[in-house]
């Protein structure tokens, strides 16, 4: 019975690490895209005509 729990904990631990890496990469990519988009908006604001 203990071996079953040991394998289950190993699978859950590996899944948690994989999910953490995916969330980390997604967060970094989203942050970079927001910075680039904000910079483009600041550069192009002089082209606005009211």
Secondary structure as UniProt FT lines:
FT   HELIX           2..44
FT   HELIX           45..47
//
